[in-house]
Amino acid sequence: MPQQYYNLVELARICSRQARLAQTKNVARTLRLMASEYMREAAKLDDGKISAIALVSLKEARQRHARSH
């Protein structure tokens, strides 16, 4: 797997983590969108597959977001 893939996955994780910590809804939403975009770009490098670790991170972020509303 190219280094770019791992970099994109790590950026997605960082954005997801920061979204959970964000104090405002707009910032959290923007960070979740960024995480999703990074994962889409990573998936393009891996024949359209998203890593299981990344899926868990995104799922957790979405669940926390849903609970906060």
Distance bins in CASP14 RR format, pairs under 12 A and 6 or more apart:
PFRMAT RR
TARGET T0000
AUTHOR 0000-0000-0000
RMODE 2
METHOD distances of the structure
MODEL  1
1 7 0 0 0 0 0 1 0 0 0 0 0
1 8 0 0 0 0 0 1 0 0 0 0 0
1 9 0 0 0 0 1 0 0 0 0 0 0
1 42 0 0 0 0 1 0 0 0 0 0 0
1 43 0 0 0 0 0 1 0 0 0 0 0
1 45 1 0 0 1 0 0 0 0 0 0 0
1 46 1 0 0 1 0 0 0 0 0 0 0
1 47 0 0 0 0 0 1 0 0 0 0 0
1 49 0 0 0 0 0 1 0 0 0 0 0
1 51 0 0 0 0 1 0 0 0 0 0 0
2 8 0 0 0 0 1 0 0 0 0 0 0
2 9 0 0 0 0 0 1 0 0 0 0 0
2 41 0 0 0 0 0 1 0 0 0 0 0
2 42 0 0 0 0 1 0 0 0 0 0 0
2 44 0 0 0 0 0 1 0 0 0 0 0
2 45 1 0 0 1 0 0 0 0 0 0 0
2 46 0 0 0 0 1 0 0 0 0 0 0
3 9 0 0 0 0 0 1 0 0 0 0 0
3 10 0 0 0 0 0 1 0 0 0 0 0
3 42 0 0 0 0 0 1 0 0 0 0 0
3 45 0 0 0 0 0 1 0 0 0 0 0
4 10 0 0 0 0 0 1 0 0 0 0 0
4 11 0 0 0 0 0 1 0 0 0 0 0
4 38 0 0 0 0 0 1 0 0 0 0 0
4 41 0 0 0 0 1 0 0 0 0 0 0
4 42 0 0 0 0 1 0 0 0 0 0 0
4 44 0 0 0 0 0 1 0 0 0 0 0
4 45 1 0 0 1 0 0 0 0 0 0 0
4 46 0 0 0 0 0 1 0 0 0 0 0
5 11 0 0 0 0 0 1 0 0 0 0 0
5 12 0 0 0 0 0 1 0 0 0 0 0
5 38 0 0 0 0 0 1 0 0 0 0 0
5 39 0 0 0 0 0 1 0 0 0 0 0
5 41 0 0 0 0 1 0 0 0 0 0 0
5 42 1 0 1 0 0 0 0 0 0 0 0
5 43 0 0 0 0 1 0 0 0 0 0 0
5 44 0 0 0 0 1 0 0 0 0 0 0
5 45 1 0 1 0 0 0 0 0 0 0 0
5 46 1 0 0 1 0 0 0 0 0 0 0
5 47 0 0 0 0 0 1 0 0 0 0 0
5 48 0 0 0 0 0 1 0 0 0 0 0
5 49 0 0 0 0 0 1 0 0 0 0 0
5 50 0 0 0 0 0 1 0 0 0 0 0
5 51 0 0 0 0 1 0 0 0 0 0 0
5 54 0 0 0 0 0 1 0 0 0 0 0
6 12 0 0 0 0 0 1 0 0 0 0 0
6 13 0 0 0 0 0 1 0 0 0 0 0
6 38 0 0 0 0 0 1 0 0 0 0 0
6 42 0 0 0 0 1 0 0 0 0 0 0
6 45 0 0 0 0 1 0 0 0 0 0 0
6 46 0 0 0 0 0 1 0 0 0 0 0
6 51 0 0 0 0 1 0 0 0 0 0 0
6 53 0 0 0 0 0 1 0 0 0 0 0
6 54 0 0 0 0 0 1 0 0 0 0 0
7 13 0 0 0 0 0 1 0 0 0 0 0
7 14 0 0 0 0 0 1 0 0 0 0 0
7 38 0 0 0 0 1 0 0 0 0 0 0
7 41 0 0 0 0 1 0 0 0 0 0 0
7 42 0 0 0 0 1 0 0 0 0 0 0
7 45 0 0 0 0 0 1 0 0 0 0 0
8 14 0 0 0 0 0 1 0 0 0 0 0
8 15 0 0 0 0 0 1 0 0 0 0 0
8 34 0 0 0 0 0 1 0 0 0 0 0
8 35 0 0 0 0 0 1 0 0 0 0 0
8 36 0 0 0 0 0 1 0 0 0 0 0
8 37 0 0 0 0 1 0 0 0 0 0 0
8 38 1 0 1 0 0 0 0 0 0 0 0
8 39 1 0 0 1 0 0 0 0 0 0 0
8 40 0 0 0 0 1 0 0 0 0 0 0
8 41 1 0 1 0 0 0 0 0 0 0 0
8 42 1 1 0 0 0 0 0 0 0 0 0
8 43 0 0 0 0 1 0 0 0 0 0 0
8 44 0 0 0 0 1 0 0 0 0 0 0
8 45 1 0 0 1 0 0 0 0 0 0 0
8 46 0 0 0 0 1 0 0 0 0 0 0
8 50 0 0 0 0 0 1 0 0 0 0 0
8 51 0 0 0 0 1 0 0 0 0 0 0
8 54 0 0 0 0 1 0 0 0 0 0 0
9 15 0 0 0 0 0 1 0 0 0 0 0
9 16 0 0 0 0 0 1 0 0 0 0 0
9 35 0 0 0 0 0 1 0 0 0 0 0
9 38 1 0 0 1 0 0 0 0 0 0 0
9 39 1 0 0 1 0 0 0 0 0 0 0
9 40 0 0 0 0 0 1 0 0 0 0 0
9 41 0 0 0 0 1 0 0 0 0 0 0
9 42 1 0 1 0 0 0 0 0 0 0 0
9 43 0 0 0 0 1 0 0 0 0 0 0
9 45 0 0 0 0 1 0 0 0 0 0 0
9 46 0 0 0 0 1 0 0 0 0 0 0
9 49 0 0 0 0 0 1 0 0 0 0 0
9 50 0 0 0 0 1 0 0 0 0 0 0
9 51 1 0 1 0 0 0 0 0 0 0 0
9 52 0 0 0 0 0 1 0 0 0 0 0
9 53 1 0 0 1 0 0 0 0 0 0 0
9 54 1 0 1 0 0 0 0 0 0 0 0
9 55 0 0 0 0 0 1 0 0 0 0 0
9 56 0 0 0 0 0 1 0 0 0 0 0
9 57 0 0 0 0 1 0 0 0 0 0 0
9 58 0 0 0 0 0 1 0 0 0 0 0
10 16 0 0 0 0 0 1 0 0 0 0 0
10 17 0 0 0 0 0 1 0 0 0 0 0
10 35 0 0 0 0 0 1 0 0 0 0 0
10 38 0 0 0 0 1 0 0 0 0 0 0
10 39 0 0 0 0 0 1 0 0 0 0 0
10 42 0 0 0 0 1 0 0 0 0 0 0
10 51 0 0 0 0 0 1 0 0 0 0 0
10 53 0 0 0 0 0 1 0 0 0 0 0
10 54 0 0 0 0 1 0 0 0 0 0 0
10 57 0 0 0 0 0 1 0 0 0 0 0
11 17 0 0 0 0 0 1 0 0 0 0 0
11 18 0 0 0 0 0 1 0 0 0 0 0
11 31 0 0 0 0 0 1 0 0 0 0 0
11 34 1 0 0 1 0 0 0 0 0 0 0
11 35 1 0 0 1 0 0 0 0 0 0 0
11 36 0 0 0 0 0 1 0 0 0 0 0
11 37 0 0 0 0 1 0 0 0 0 0 0
11 38 1 0 1 0 0 0 0 0 0 0 0
11 39 0 0 0 0 1 0 0 0 0 0 0
11 40 0 0 0 0 0 1 0 0 0 0 0
11 41 0 0 0 0 1 0 0 0 0 0 0
11 42 0 0 0 0 1 0 0 0 0 0 0
11 54 0 0 0 0 0 1 0 0 0 0 0
11 57 0 0 0 0 0 1 0 0 0 0 0
12 18 0 0 0 0 0 1 0 0 0 0 0
12 19 0 0 0 0 0 1 0 0 0 0 0
12 31 0 0 0 0 0 1 0 0 0 0 0
12 32 0 0 0 0 1 0 0 0 0 0 0
12 33 0 0 0 0 0 1 0 0 0 0 0
12 34 1 0 0 1 0 0 0 0 0 0 0
12 35 1 0 1 0 0 0 0 0 0 0 0
12 36 1 0 0 1 0 0 0 0 0 0 0
12 37 0 0 0 0 1 0 0 0 0 0 0
12 38 1 1 0 0 0 0 0 0 0 0 0
12 39 1 0 1 0 0 0 0 0 0 0 0
12 40 0 0 0 0 1 0 0 0 0 0 0
12 41 0 0 0 0 1 0 0 0 0 0 0
12 42 1 0 0 1 0 0 0 0 0 0 0
12 43 0 0 0 0 0 1 0 0 0 0 0
12 50 0 0 0 0 1 0 0 0 0 0 0
12 51 0 0 0 0 1 0 0 0 0 0 0
12 53 0 0 0 0 1 0 0 0 0 0 0
12 54 1 0 1 0 0 0 0 0 0 0 0
12 55 0 0 0 0 0 1 0 0 0 0 0
12 56 0 0 0 0 0 1 0 0 0 0 0
12 57 1 0 0 1 0 0 0 0 0 0 0
12 58 1 0 0 1 0 0 0 0 0 0 0
12 61 0 0 0 0 1 0 0 0 0 0 0
13 19 0 0 0 0 0 1 0 0 0 0 0
13 20 0 0 0 0 0 1 0 0 0 0 0
13 31 0 0 0 0 0 1 0 0 0 0 0
13 34 0 0 0 0 0 1 0 0 0 0 0
13 35 1 0 0 1 0 0 0 0 0 0 0
13 38 0 0 0 0 1 0 0 0 0 0 0
13 39 0 0 0 0 1 0 0 0 0 0 0
13 42 0 0 0 0 0 1 0 0 0 0 0
13 51 0 0 0 0 1 0 0 0 0 0 0
13 53 1 0 0 1 0 0 0 0 0 0 0
13 54 1 0 0 1 0 0 0 0 0 0 0
13 55 0 0 0 0 0 1 0 0 0 0 0
13 56 0 0 0 0 1 0 0 0 0 0 0
13 57 1 0 1 0 0 0 0 0 0 0 0
13 58 0 0 0 0 1 0 0 0 0 0 0
13 60 0 0 0 0 0 1 0 0 0 0 0
13 61 0 0 0 0 1 0 0 0 0 0 0
14 20 0 0 0 0 0 1 0 0 0 0 0
14 21 0 0 0 0 0 1 0 0 0 0 0
14 31 0 0 0 0 1 0 0 0 0 0 0
14 34 0 0 0 0 1 0 0 0 0 0 0
14 35 0 0 0 0 1 0 0 0 0 0 0
14 38 0 0 0 0 1 0 0 0 0 0 0
14 39 0 0 0 0 0 1 0 0 0 0 0
14 54 0 0 0 0 0 1 0 0 0 0 0
14 57 0 0 0 0 1 0 0 0 0 0 0
14 61 0 0 0 0 0 1 0 0 0 0 0
15 21 0 0 0 0 0 1 0 0 0 0 0
15 22 0 0 0 0 0 1 0 0 0 0 0
15 27 0 0 0 0 0 1 0 0 0 0 0
15 28 0 0 0 0 0 1 0 0 0 0 0
15 29 0 0 0 0 0 1 0 0 0 0 0
15 30 0 0 0 0 1 0 0 0 0 0 0
15 31 1 0 1 0 0 0 0 0 0 0 0
15 32 1 0 0 1 0 0 0 0 0 0 0
15 33 0 0 0 0 1 0 0 0 0 0 0
15 34 1 0 1 0 0 0 0 0 0 0 0
15 35 1 1 0 0 0 0 0 0 0 0 0
15 36 0 0 0 0 1 0 0 0 0 0 0
15 37 0 0 0 0 1 0 0 0 0 0 0
15 38 1 0 0 1 0 0 0 0 0 0 0
15 39 0 0 0 0 1 0 0 0 0 0 0
15 54 0 0 0 0 0 1 0 0 0 0 0
15 57 0 0 0 0 1 0 0 0 0 0 0
15 58 0 0 0 0 1 0 0 0 0 0 0
15 61 0 0 0 0 1 0 0 0 0 0 0
16 22 0 0 0 0 0 1 0 0 0 0 0
16 28 0 0 0 0 0 1 0 0 0 0 0
16 31 1 0 0 1 0 0 0 0 0 0 0
16 32 1 0 0 1 0 0 0 0 0 0 0
16 33 0 0 0 0 0 1 0 0 0 0 0
16 34 0 0 0 0 1 0 0 0 0 0 0
16 35 1 0 1 0 0 0 0 0 0 0 0
16 36 0 0 0 0 1 0 0 0 0 0 0
16 37 0 0 0 0 0 1 0 0 0 0 0
16 38 0 0 0 0 1 0 0 0 0 0 0
16 39 0 0 0 0 1 0 0 0 0 0 0
16 53 0 0 0 0 0 1 0 0 0 0 0
16 54 0 0 0 0 1 0 0 0 0 0 0
16 55 0 0 0 0 0 1 0 0 0 0 0
16 56 0 0 0 0 1 0 0 0 0 0 0
16 57 1 0 1 0 0 0 0 0 0 0 0
16 58 1 0 0 1 0 0 0 0 0 0 0
16 59 0 0 0 0 1 0 0 0 0 0 0
16 60 1 0 0 1 0 0 0 0 0 0 0
16 61 1 0 1 0 0 0 0 0 0 0 0
16 62 0 0 0 0 1 0 0 0 0 0 0
16 63 0 0 0 0 0 1 0 0 0 0 0
16 64 0 0 0 0 1 0 0 0 0 0 0
16 65 0 0 0 0 0 1 0 0 0 0 0
17 28 0 0 0 0 0 1 0 0 0 0 0
17 31 0 0 0 0 1 0 0 0 0 0 0
17 32 0 0 0 0 0 1 0 0 0 0 0
17 34 0 0 0 0 0 1 0 0 0 0 0
17 35 0 0 0 0 1 0 0 0 0 0 0
17 57 1 0 0 1 0 0 0 0 0 0 0
17 58 0 0 0 0 0 1 0 0 0 0 0
17 60 0 0 0 0 1 0 0 0 0 0 0
17 61 0 0 0 0 1 0 0 0 0 0 0
17 64 0 0 0 0 0 1 0 0 0 0 0
18 24 0 0 0 0 0 1 0 0 0 0 0
18 27 0 0 0 0 1 0 0 0 0 0 0
18 28 0 0 0 0 1 0 0 0 0 0 0
18 29 0 0 0 0 0 1 0 0 0 0 0
18 30 0 0 0 0 1 0 0 0 0 0 0
18 31 1 0 1 0 0 0 0 0 0 0 0
18 32 0 0 0 0 1 0 0 0 0 0 0
18 34 0 0 0 0 1 0 0 0 0 0 0
18 35 0 0 0 0 1 0 0 0 0 0 0
18 57 0 0 0 0 0 1 0 0 0 0 0
18 61 0 0 0 0 1 0 0 0 0 0 0
19 25 0 0 0 0 0 1 0 0 0 0 0
19 26 0 0 0 0 0 1 0 0 0 0 0
19 27 1 0 0 1 0 0 0 0 0 0 0
19 28 1 0 1 0 0 0 0 0 0 0 0
19 29 1 0 0 1 0 0 0 0 0 0 0
19 30 0 0 0 0 1 0 0 0 0 0 0
19 31 1 1 0 0 0 0 0 0 0 0 0
19 32 1 0 1 0 0 0 0 0 0 0 0
19 33 0 0 0 0 1 0 0 0 0 0 0
19 34 0 0 0 0 1 0 0 0 0 0 0
19 35 1 0 0 1 0 0 0 0 0 0 0
19 36 0 0 0 0 0 1 0 0 0 0 0
19 57 0 0 0 0 0 1 0 0 0 0 0
19 58 0 0 0 0 1 0 0 0 0 0 0
19 60 0 0 0 0 0 1 0 0 0 0 0
19 61 1 0 1 0 0 0 0 0 0 0 0
19 62 0 0 0 0 1 0 0 0 0 0 0
19 63 0 0 0 0 0 1 0 0 0 0 0
19 64 0 0 0 0 1 0 0 0 0 0 0
19 65 1 0 0 1 0 0 0 0 0 0 0
19 68 0 0 0 0 0 1 0 0 0 0 0
20 27 0 0 0 0 0 1 0 0 0 0 0
20 28 1 0 0 1 0 0 0 0 0 0 0
20 31 0 0 0 0 1 0 0 0 0 0 0
20 32 0 0 0 0 1 0 0 0 0 0 0
20 35 0 0 0 0 0 1 0 0 0 0 0
20 57 0 0 0 0 1 0 0 0 0 0 0
20 58 0 0 0 0 0 1 0 0 0 0 0
20 60 1 0 0 1 0 0 0 0 0 0 0
20 61 1 0 0 1 0 0 0 0 0 0 0
20 62 0 0 0 0 0 1 0 0 0 0 0
20 63 0 0 0 0 0 1 0 0 0 0 0
20 64 1 0 1 0 0 0 0 0 0 0 0
20 65 0 0 0 0 1 0 0 0 0 0 0
20 67 0 0 0 0 0 1 0 0 0 0 0
20 68 0 0 0 0 1 0 0 0 0 0 0
21 27 0 0 0 0 1 0 0 0 0 0 0
21 28 0 0 0 0 1 0 0 0 0 0 0
21 31 0 0 0 0 1 0 0 0 0 0 0
21 61 0 0 0 0 0 1 0 0 0 0 0
21 64 0 0 0 0 0 1 0 0 0 0 0
21 68 0 0 0 0 0 1 0 0 0 0 0
22 28 1 1 0 0 0 0 0 0 0 0 0
22 29 0 0 0 0 1 0 0 0 0 0 0
22 30 0 0 0 0 1 0 0 0 0 0 0
22 31 1 0 0 1 0 0 0 0 0 0 0
22 32 0 0 0 0 1 0 0 0 0 0 0
22 34 0 0 0 0 0 1 0 0 0 0 0
22 35 0 0 0 0 0 1 0 0 0 0 0
22 61 0 0 0 0 0 1 0 0 0 0 0
22 64 0 0 0 0 0 1 0 0 0 0 0
22 65 0 0 0 0 0 1 0 0 0 0 0
22 68 0 0 0 0 0 1 0 0 0 0 0
23 31 0 0 0 0 0 1 0 0 0 0 0
23 68 0 0 0 0 0 1 0 0 0 0 0
24 30 0 0 0 0 1 0 0 0 0 0 0
24 31 0 0 0 0 0 1 0 0 0 0 0
24 68 0 0 0 0 0 1 0 0 0 0 0
25 31 0 0 0 0 0 1 0 0 0 0 0
25 32 0 0 0 0 0 1 0 0 0 0 0
25 65 0 0 0 0 1 0 0 0 0 0 0
25 68 0 0 0 0 1 0 0 0 0 0 0
25 69 0 0 0 0 1 0 0 0 0 0 0
26 32 0 0 0 0 0 1 0 0 0 0 0
26 33 0 0 0 0 0 1 0 0 0 0 0
27 33 0 0 0 0 0 1 0 0 0 0 0
27 34 0 0 0 0 0 1 0 0 0 0 0
28 34 0 0 0 0 0 1 0 0 0 0 0
28 35 0 0 0 0 0 1 0 0 0 0 0
28 61 0 0 0 0 1 0 0 0 0 0 0
28 62 0 0 0 0 0 1 0 0 0 0 0
28 64 0 0 0 0 1 0 0 0 0 0 0
28 65 1 0 0 1 0 0 0 0 0 0 0
28 66 0 0 0 0 0 1 0 0 0 0 0
28 68 0 0 0 0 1 0 0 0 0 0 0
28 69 0 0 0 0 0 1 0 0 0 0 0
29 35 0 0 0 0 0 1 0 0 0 0 0
29 36 0 0 0 0 0 1 0 0 0 0 0
29 61 0 0 0 0 0 1 0 0 0 0 0
29 62 0 0 0 0 0 1 0 0 0 0 0
29 65 0 0 0 0 1 0 0 0 0 0 0
29 68 0 0 0 0 0 1 0 0 0 0 0
29 69 0 0 0 0 0 1 0 0 0 0 0
30 36 0 0 0 0 0 1 0 0 0 0 0
30 37 0 0 0 0 0 1 0 0 0 0 0
31 37 0 0 0 0 0 1 0 0 0 0 0
31 38 0 0 0 0 0 1 0 0 0 0 0
31 58 0 0 0 0 0 1 0 0 0 0 0
31 61 0 0 0 0 1 0 0 0 0 0 0
31 64 0 0 0 0 0 1 0 0 0 0 0
31 65 0 0 0 0 0 1 0 0 0 0 0
32 38 0 0 0 0 0 1 0 0 0 0 0
32 39 0 0 0 0 0 1 0 0 0 0 0
32 57 0 0 0 0 0 1 0 0 0 0 0
32 58 0 0 0 0 1 0 0 0 0 0 0
32 59 0 0 0 0 0 1 0 0 0 0 0
32 60 0 0 0 0 0 1 0 0 0 0 0
32 61 1 0 1 0 0 0 0 0 0 0 0
32 62 1 0 0 1 0 0 0 0 0 0 0
32 63 0 0 0 0 0 1 0 0 0 0 0
32 64 0 0 0 0 1 0 0 0 0 0 0
32 65 1 0 0 1 0 0 0 0 0 0 0
32 66 0 0 0 0 0 1 0 0 0 0 0
32 68 0 0 0 0 0 1 0 0 0 0 0
33 39 0 0 0 0 0 1 0 0 0 0 0
33 40 0 0 0 0 0 1 0 0 0 0 0
33 58 0 0 0 0 0 1 0 0 0 0 0
33 61 0 0 0 0 0 1 0 0 0 0 0
33 62 0 0 0 0 0 1 0 0 0 0 0
33 65 0 0 0 0 0 1 0 0 0 0 0
34 40 0 0 0 0 0 1 0 0 0 0 0
34 41 0 0 0 0 0 1 0 0 0 0 0
34 58 0 0 0 0 0 1 0 0 0 0 0
34 61 0 0 0 0 0 1 0 0 0 0 0
35 41 0 0 0 0 0 1 0 0 0 0 0
35 42 0 0 0 0 0 1 0 0 0 0 0
35 50 0 0 0 0 0 1 0 0 0 0 0
35 54 0 0 0 0 1 0 0 0 0 0 0
35 55 0 0 0 0 0 1 0 0 0 0 0
35 57 1 0 0 1 0 0 0 0 0 0 0
35 58 1 0 0 1 0 0 0 0 0 0 0
35 59 0 0 0 0 0 1 0 0 0 0 0
35 60 0 0 0 0 0 1 0 0 0 0 0
35 61 1 0 0 1 0 0 0 0 0 0 0
35 62 0 0 0 0 0 1 0 0 0 0 0
35 65 0 0 0 0 0 1 0 0 0 0 0
36 42 0 0 0 0 0 1 0 0 0 0 0
36 43 0 0 0 0 0 1 0 0 0 0 0
36 50 0 0 0 0 1 0 0 0 0 0 0
36 54 0 0 0 0 0 1 0 0 0 0 0
36 55 0 0 0 0 0 1 0 0 0 0 0
36 57 0 0 0 0 0 1 0 0 0 0 0
36 58 1 0 0 1 0 0 0 0 0 0 0
36 59 0 0 0 0 0 1 0 0 0 0 0
36 61 0 0 0 0 1 0 0 0 0 0 0
36 62 0 0 0 0 1 0 0 0 0 0 0
36 65 0 0 0 0 0 1 0 0 0 0 0
37 43 0 0 0 0 0 1 0 0 0 0 0
37 44 0 0 0 0 0 1 0 0 0 0 0
37 58 0 0 0 0 0 1 0 0 0 0 0
38 44 0 0 0 0 0 1 0 0 0 0 0
38 45 0 0 0 0 0 1 0 0 0 0 0
38 50 0 0 0 0 0 1 0 0 0 0 0
38 51 0 0 0 0 0 1 0 0 0 0 0
38 54 0 0 0 0 1 0 0 0 0 0 0
38 57 0 0 0 0 0 1 0 0 0 0 0
38 58 0 0 0 0 1 0 0 0 0 0 0
39 45 0 0 0 0 0 1 0 0 0 0 0
39 46 0 0 0 0 0 1 0 0 0 0 0
39 48 0 0 0 0 0 1 0 0 0 0 0
39 49 0 0 0 0 0 1 0 0 0 0 0
39 50 1 0 1 0 0 0 0 0 0 0 0
39 51 0 0 0 0 1 0 0 0 0 0 0
39 52 0 0 0 0 0 1 0 0 0 0 0
39 53 0 0 0 0 0 1 0 0 0 0 0
39 54 1 0 1 0 0 0 0 0 0 0 0
39 55 0 0 0 0 1 0 0 0 0 0 0
39 56 0 0 0 0 0 1 0 0 0 0 0
39 57 0 0 0 0 1 0 0 0 0 0 0
39 58 1 0 0 1 0 0 0 0 0 0 0
39 59 0 0 0 0 0 1 0 0 0 0 0
39 61 0 0 0 0 0 1 0 0 0 0 0
40 46 0 0 0 0 0 1 0 0 0 0 0
40 48 0 0 0 0 1 0 0 0 0 0 0
40 49 0 0 0 0 0 1 0 0 0 0 0
40 50 0 0 0 0 1 0 0 0 0 0 0
40 54 0 0 0 0 0 1 0 0 0 0 0
40 58 0 0 0 0 0 1 0 0 0 0 0
41 48 0 0 0 0 0 1 0 0 0 0 0
41 50 0 0 0 0 0 1 0 0 0 0 0
41 54 0 0 0 0 0 1 0 0 0 0 0
42 48 0 0 0 0 1 0 0 0 0 0 0
42 49 0 0 0 0 1 0 0 0 0 0 0
42 50 1 0 0 1 0 0 0 0 0 0 0
42 51 1 0 0 1 0 0 0 0 0 0 0
42 53 0 0 0 0 0 1 0 0 0 0 0
42 54 1 0 0 1 0 0 0 0 0 0 0
42 55 0 0 0 0 0 1 0 0 0 0 0
42 57 0 0 0 0 0 1 0 0 0 0 0
42 58 0 0 0 0 0 1 0 0 0 0 0
43 49 1 0 1 0 0 0 0 0 0 0 0
43 50 1 0 1 0 0 0 0 0 0 0 0
43 51 0 0 0 0 1 0 0 0 0 0 0
43 54 0 0 0 0 1 0 0 0 0 0 0
43 55 0 0 0 0 0 1 0 0 0 0 0
43 58 0 0 0 0 0 1 0 0 0 0 0
44 50 0 0 0 0 0 1 0 0 0 0 0
45 51 0 0 0 0 0 1 0 0 0 0 0
46 52 0 0 0 0 0 1 0 0 0 0 0
46 54 0 0 0 0 0 1 0 0 0 0 0
49 55 0 0 0 0 1 0 0 0 0 0 0
50 56 0 0 0 0 0 1 0 0 0 0 0
50 57 0 0 0 0 0 1 0 0 0 0 0
50 58 0 0 0 0 1 0 0 0 0 0 0
50 59 0 0 0 0 0 1 0 0 0 0 0
51 57 0 0 0 0 1 0 0 0 0 0 0
51 58 0 0 0 0 0 1 0 0 0 0 0
52 58 0 0 0 0 0 1 0 0 0 0 0
52 59 0 0 0 0 0 1 0 0 0 0 0
53 59 0 0 0 0 0 1 0 0 0 0 0
53 60 0 0 0 0 0 1 0 0 0 0 0
54 60 0 0 0 0 0 1 0 0 0 0 0
54 61 0 0 0 0 0 1 0 0 0 0 0
55 61 0 0 0 0 0 1 0 0 0 0 0
55 62 0 0 0 0 0 1 0 0 0 0 0
56 62 0 0 0 0 0 1 0 0 0 0 0
56 63 0 0 0 0 0 1 0 0 0 0 0
57 63 0 0 0 0 0 1 0 0 0 0 0
57 64 0 0 0 0 0 1 0 0 0 0 0
58 64 0 0 0 0 0 1 0 0 0 0 0
58 65 0 0 0 0 0 1 0 0 0 0 0
59 65 0 0 0 0 0 1 0 0 0 0 0
59 66 0 0 0 0 0 1 0 0 0 0 0
60 66 0 0 0 0 0 1 0 0 0 0 0
60 67 0 0 0 0 0 1 0 0 0 0 0
61 67 0 0 0 0 0 1 0 0 0 0 0
61 68 0 0 0 0 0 1 0 0 0 0 0
62 68 0 0 0 0 0 1 0 0 0 0 0
62 69 0 0 0 0 0 1 0 0 0 0 0
63 69 0 0 0 0 0 1 0 0 0 0 0
END
